[in-house]
């Protein structure tokens, strides 16, 4: 079984809660999979409140988003993913 190539990107803010993992299989020439880690809510009451809103069908018009800032030093790793997609 062939091994996946994984490229880990940590946000410029250095928080490990802001990370992306790009994965692909070089021999297959197929898709690139991106795992996105969103910031979890740790406060119990906030989580309960979010669960109650979810149960009653509340949908935030903005969704659940966070941000990710690429570092300039990650350009080569990102370029290798782009090169794979172009091939």
N, C-alpha and C positions, 0 to 999 in steps of 0.2 A: 504494500500500500504506500502510495506516495505521500510525502509530508507536505503540509501547507507551509507557505511562507507567511509569517505574521510580522507586521510592522506596527509597533506600539508608539503612539504619540501622546505625550503628556502636555497639557496646556502650558502656555508661557507663564501663567500664574503659579505654576508648580503644584497645583492641587491635584492629587491623584483621583479626585472625584470628577475631574474634567479630563477624560481620556477617550481616545479612539483606537480601535484595533482594526487594521486592514488585513484581511486574510485572502489568499488565493493559492491555487494549485498550478504551478508552472507548466506541468506536462499537459494539462487539460485545455489550456487556452480558452478559459471560460470567464466566469463572473468573478467579481471582487466582492467580498462580504465585509461589511463594516459593522462592528459592534460599538455601540455608543453607550457610555455610562453616564446616566443623568444623576444629578445630585439627589440623594434620597432625603426624605424628611425624617429626622430622628425624634423629634418631640412627640410624645405619645398623644397628647390632646390634639395636636395639629393633624396627625394621621387619622385619628378617630373622626375629626370634623371632615376631612377629605373623604373618608369612607362613607359617611352619612350622606354627603352631597352626591357621591357616586351612586349610592343605592337609589336615591330619588331622581336620578337622571340628569343631574347638573352637568353641563358641558361648558368648559371655559372657552371663550371665543379665541383665545390666544394659544390654547394647548399647553402642554408642559414642555417648556423649552429652557435651555441654558445656553451658554456660549462656549466656544472653543477658539483659542488663539494659537495659531501655528507659530513655532519658533523658526527663525531663519536657519538654524542648524539642522532642522528636519527636512529641508528642501530636497536633499538627495534621496532620502527614504521615500518621500512623496513622489519624486520623479520616477523612481523605480516602479511604483504602483501604476503611474500614468503610462510608462513605457510598456508594461505588461498589457494594459488595456488596449494600447495602440497596435500591438503585435498580432 
